[in-house]
Amino acid sequence: EFVDMEGETIKNIFKLYPWEWLIHEDFGQNILVDKNQSKWIEPAWKAILSNKGILAILWELFPNHKNLLPCYFDEPKEMLNYVEKPIYSREGANVTIYKEGVQTLTVDGEYGDEGFVYQEFVKVPNFDGNYPIIGSWVIGGESAGIGIRESDTEVTGNLSRFVPHIIE
């Protein structure tokens, strides 16, 4: 079981540390055998959603779906305009954009050893050098909010501006 510095059982745990790092820590194996079933504020299944490999798997399962972009493991296939993304990348780290098969933008970072996916590139609108991306939250099938992240480049990074909006 997980305990605090006084030996008290931790019932609720919040972490900012990525799940893919956490499971490789010495205590990581204990997450699955926690006898008290501590409640994780960000549950382990979120590791699936933060893994870019899900993009290639979804494309394989639902090719040509209107809400998906072509995405592949190992190679860009027939795409000339694509984005190379590390499977575990966060906030644009180690992302590379290719246009007409030529590398046009690369973001440095510490990811990539785990492999990459290759997803079709879609041009982001440019408003006077600002590139906005809209994210949405749906809770129980209902729209709950949106967030706009805006970057100075076509890759949204950790220094991008963020403005949340709530839907009432």
N, C-alpha and C positions, 0 to 999 in steps of 0.2 A: 504494500500500500504506500501511497505518497503521504509523507508527513512534513510538517514545518520544522523550524529550528528548535521548537519546544517539544517535538514528538507528537503533536496533535495531528490528527487525520485531516488532510486537505480534501474538502468535499467538492469545491469548485476551483478549477484551475484556468487561468487565462495566460496565454503565451503569445509573444510577438515573434518567436523563433520559428522559422519554416519547418513544417512537418518532415520534409525530406532530410533535413539536418538532424532533427530531434531523434528520429528513429535510429540514427547511426551513433548516437551518444551511448556511453556505457550503460546508462539506466533506461535507454530507449526500449529495450525488449520488455521491460516491466510495464509499459503502458498497456499491453494486451492482457496482462495477468493481474492487474490491480484488483485485489479482492474486494475493496470497497467501491469499485466502479466510480472513481472520481469523475465529476462532470467537467468536460472540457468546453470552455466557452466557444472556442473554434474547434469543432470536432475533427477527428482524424480523416473522415471522408472528404474534407475540404482539400486534402492532398491530391485527390483525383482531379478536382476542378482547377487547381493551380498548376497542374502538370500540362504543358503544351501538347503532350502526346495525345490528349483527349481530342484535340482538333483533328488529328489525322485519323483517329479511330472513328469519330463521328462522320467524317467524310467517307470513310470506307463503308460504314453502315448505311449511310443515307446520301449516296452520291447525287449531286445536282439539286440538293435541297435548297430552297430559296433563301434560307437563313444561314447557310454555310458557305464558306469559301473552300475551293480545292486546297487540300493539305495532305502532305505525304511524309512518311519517314524516309530517311536515307538519301533522297535526291529530289530535285524539283520537277522531275518528269518533263512534260512538254511545256512548262511555263517559262517564259522569258522575263516576265515581271513578277517577282516573288520576294518574300521575306524569309530569311533564315533565322529561326528562333531556337535557342537552347531549350531543351525539354523543361528545365527547372528555372528558367530565367525569371527575374522579377524587375519590374519598372524599367523595361527597355534595355537592360544590361545584355551585352553581347549579341544584340540584334543587328542584322545586316540586310540592307535593301539592295535588290538588283533590279535594274530597269533595262530592258532589251538585252538581258544577259550580262550587263556591266554593273559592277559594284558601285553604288552611288553614295551610300552612307553606312558607316559602321559605328556602333557604340561599344566602348570598352566595358569590361566587367570581369567577373570571376567565374562565370558559368560556361558550360559547353562540354565538359568532360563526359557528361551523361548522354550526349548525342543531341541531334537537332531534328526539327521538323521544317518543312518547306511549304509555306502557305502563299497562295496567290496575293500579290500586292494590289491594294486598292488605294487609289489616290485620295488623300485626306484633304478637305477644303483648306485653302490658305487665305486667311483674312489678314492682310497686311503683315505677313510674317508670323501669324499665329495659327496653329493647327489644333482645332478642337476635336475631342473625341467624347461621345456621350455614352455613359454607362447607365444601366437601369436596374432597379430592384423590383422584383415581383414577389409578393408574399401571399401565399394561398391563392394564386391565380389573379390577384389584384395588383394593379400598379401602385407602388408605394413611394417611389422617389426616383430621381435621376441625379447624376453627377456629371459635371462637365470638367474634363481635364484638358488643359490647353498647354501646348508646348511650343518652343521656338523652332523645333525641327519636326520632321515627319515621324519620328519615334518619340512616343510619350515616355518620359523618364521620371526619375524620382524628384526632380526639381520643377516638374510641371505644376502649373497653377491648378487649383481645384475649387470648384464652387458647387456645393450640394444644393439640391432643391427637394422639397417635400411635396407630395401630392396628397391633398386632403379631399 
